Amino acid sequence: MRAHYLLAGAALALASSLTAQTVTTVLSNGTTDTRYDMVILGDGYVASEQATFNADVNTFLTALFQKSPYNIFASYYNVHTVFRASAQSGADRPDETPPVFVNTAYEATYNYGGVDRCLYIQNTSIALADAALAPATEGRVIVMVNDTRYGGCAATFAVSYNGSQMTEVQAHELGHSLGQLADEYDYAGQTYTGPEPSQPNITTSPTGQKWNLWHGTQGISAFQGAGYNQFGLWRPRSNCLMRSLGQALCRVCQENIVKITNSVANVITWTTPATASVAVQRPNVQQFSFAHFVPAGNNPIIEWEVDGNVQLGQTATTFFLNSTQVTLGNHTVKVTIKDQSDRVRLDPQLVMHESHSWVVSVSDPSLAQLRIPSMTNNLVLVNPGTTVTLSPTVVNDGPAVAGAFAVEFFLSNSPSAWTTQDTYLGKIDVAGLNNGQQVLLQHTTQLPWSLPLQIMYIHAVVDRINVVAESNETDNEIARVILGQAGPCNTGLEFQDPLTEPFAGSISLAAGGTLHPTVIAPCANPTSALYLIAWTGSGTAPGTTLGPGLLLPLNVDALTQIGLGNLNGPIFGSFLGVLNAQGVGQAQFTLPPSLAIPTGPTHFATVLLGSTTLFTAVSNPIQLTLLP
């Protein structure tokens, strides 16, 4: 016979678990992503008692939203129910004589954990699966048990009977599940000796320092006896729903419920523009608006910001941005609504604030917009004097056509910043780009002999001198890394001047000017480290033979004779000199204005002089173009 009953019970349990669930939204105040969603399950209700379950839910919700703070924030909640019929009504009562066992969907039982009034469910896996059928849920799931014996408990689920004090028990359990509140009642003789509790409504401080901002409000102070201990823990008020049924929640408990609710709910329900990115062309005015459900009684404050600057006097739900009153480019428009509910006095996490931001791109239809989205370089590991090829892509995002401009290149030790004092690596002239057009460029350049043996960065800069009117002048460069390493021990010559390529410079004859030819000879003999820089206007080929294997890449002419005859004078400063300990010698070529010499390309080259051998090394040529 026992086996028969066991099999029958197993069959009934299986039938119960296979019962179809009914999902109902009983309170809908908005979308699930803007509200705090509760889910209520029922246990011990047979199929014919679904109406009873629905009535119990309605009774509970009616009572709950008459309690503070739920009455103030009622519009912040959605409530969903999931009904699964049980095979039998009620709940297990294993501590009665004789014991009572019934077959229910979630196996609710009294005397859970040995506490007679602790009513809890045992089939939590099915309960969790059912709760997941609801549109959304936050916090613990509420379970109503169809039994008249007083009881309730809260852990993963907030469980209550449906008897005469159901609404009070369930509101108390919701204080645990939603508000993360502790029980405030105590058991005689118990003394607490542990650390400071995490719950906001109990403390080890006899003065109630944890809630000092509420002292003197509606009887709040510090009262010993809380958290199941008669001694060692204090509560905020003499009595509260977390201590005794039928009592109102104290302001300390209400505050935490409000803060947790607001941390989940999003009080901004819609915005316009709906997209996070907004494009505005001058001279248009862009409207921004939003809607919210902060109660008017909470005296909400609305604050608009543009790029972090509060817009004085702008406190409505609509704000207008005048594109002519901000700079071209990207801006951030942000609105914040601040709930000033008297139920919250401490809000370090700003959960009572809700913000929404838009990124606004302001452009001018009469302007172009140039940028360099990408660049490649054919070498990363490089030696001094290495030739590299740089390939930047330049785009014009418009809307206007971009006229002629240049893309220039700088060698810097910074990945993010460059200046005109960095080594100039030349430029590419671009005739122009139409709206939406892009072009892949290629620039081959020789790195300086003075390249440091470290990580360096080549920056490509489009339209550095702003000859093209652009809507955004802050996104015109890109950088790529190279790593300088030791190479062959060459003797090199280069210019070291701002905005002058190391191997090619120019001076106007009319205006005059100064450049600094610099010798780089790290392997020169420090005991005989003399250098001589020569000048020619006749080109570099076939050159001048100085000795076996030494070909100076200059053709001797009148400029050569002028230079040699005026070494270290006002024009050819330090053209004959001694290298320093690092093998560097810097000269200065200063051309006075209106000098009567032909225009066109000229060249410098250097030769090292020895103590036993007159000429020991020659350098590369560098070009100086004389302009009118």
Stockholm file with secondary structure:
# STOCKHOLM 1.0

chainA/1-628         MRAHYLLAGAALALASSLTAQTVTTVLSNGTTDTRYDMVILGDGYVASEQATFNADVNTFLTALFQKSPYNIFASYYNVHTVFRASAQSGADRPDETPPVFVNTAYEATYNYGGVDRCLYIQNTSIALADAALAPATEGRVIVMVNDTRYGGCAATFAVSYNGSQMTEVQAHELGHSLGQLADEYDYAGQTYTGPEPSQPNITTSPTGQKWNLWHGTQGISAFQGAGYNQFGLWRPRSNCLMRSLGQALCRVCQENIVKITNSVANVITWTTPATASVAVQRPNVQQFSFAHFVPAGNNPIIEWEVDGNVQLGQTATTFFLNSTQVTLGNHTVKVTIKDQSDRVRLDPQLVMHESHSWVVSVSDPSLAQLRIPSMTNNLVLVNPGTTVTLSPTVVNDGPAVAGAFAVEFFLSNSPSAWTTQDTYLGKIDVAGLNNGQQVLLQHTTQLPWSLPLQIMYIHAVVDRINVVAESNETDNEIARVILGQAGPCNTGLEFQDPLTEPFAGSISLAAGGTLHPTVIAPCANPTSALYLIAWTGSGTAPGTTLGPGLLLPLNVDALTQIGLGNLNGPIFGSFLGVLNAQGVGQAQFTLPPSLAIPTGPTHFATVLLGSTTLFTAVSNPIQLTLLP
#=GR chainA/1-628 SS CHHHHHHHHHHHHHHHHTSCEEEEEEECSSCTTTSEEEEEEEESCCGGGHHHHHHHHHHHHHHHTTSTTTTTTGGGEEEEEEEECCSSSSCBBTTSSSCBCCCCSSCEESSGGGCTTCCEESCHHHHHHHHTTSSCCCSSEEEEECCCSCCEEESSEEEEECSTTHHHHHHHHHHHHTTCCCCCCEEEEEECCSSCCSSTTCBSCTTCGGGGGGTTSTTCSCEEEETEEEEEEEESSSCCTTTSTTCCCCHHHHHHHHHHHHHHCCCEEEEESCSSEEEEETTCEEEEEEEECCCGGGCCEEEEEETTEECTTCCSSEEEEEGGGSCSEEEEEEEEEECCCTTCSCCTTCTTEEEEEEEEEEECTTCBCEEEEEEEESCSEECTTCEEEEEEEEEECCSSCBCSEEEEEEEESCSSCCCTTSEEEEEEEECCBCTTCEEECCEEEECCTTCCSSEEEEEEEESTTCCSCBSCSSCCEEEEEEEECCCCCCCEEEECCTTCBTTEEEEETTTCEEECEEEECTTSCTTSCEEEEEEESSCSSSCEEEETTEEESCCCCHHHHHHHHTBTSSSEETSEEECCTTSEEECEEEECTTCCCCCEEEEEEEEEECSSSSEEEECCCEEEEEEC
#=GC SS_cons         CHHHHHHHHHHHHHHHHTSCEEEEEEECSSCTTTSEEEEEEEESCCGGGHHHHHHHHHHHHHHHTTSTTTTTTGGGEEEEEEEECCSSSSCBBTTSSSCBCCCCSSCEESSGGGCTTCCEESCHHHHHHHHTTSSCCCSSEEEEECCCSCCEEESSEEEEECSTTHHHHHHHHHHHHTTCCCCCCEEEEEECCSSCCSSTTCBSCTTCGGGGGGTTSTTCSCEEEETEEEEEEEESSSCCTTTSTTCCCCHHHHHHHHHHHHHHCCCEEEEESCSSEEEEETTCEEEEEEEECCCGGGCCEEEEEETTEECTTCCSSEEEEEGGGSCSEEEEEEEEEECCCTTCSCCTTCTTEEEEEEEEEEECTTCBCEEEEEEEESCSEECTTCEEEEEEEEEECCSSCBCSEEEEEEEESCSSCCCTTSEEEEEEEECCBCTTCEEECCEEEECCTTCCSSEEEEEEEESTTCCSCBSCSSCCEEEEEEEECCCCCCCEEEECCTTCBTTEEEEETTTCEEECEEEECTTSCTTSCEEEEEEESSCSSSCEEEETTEEESCCCCHHHHHHHHTBTSSSEETSEEECCTTSEEECEEEECTTCCCCCEEEEEEEEEECSSSSEEEECCCEEEEEEC
//
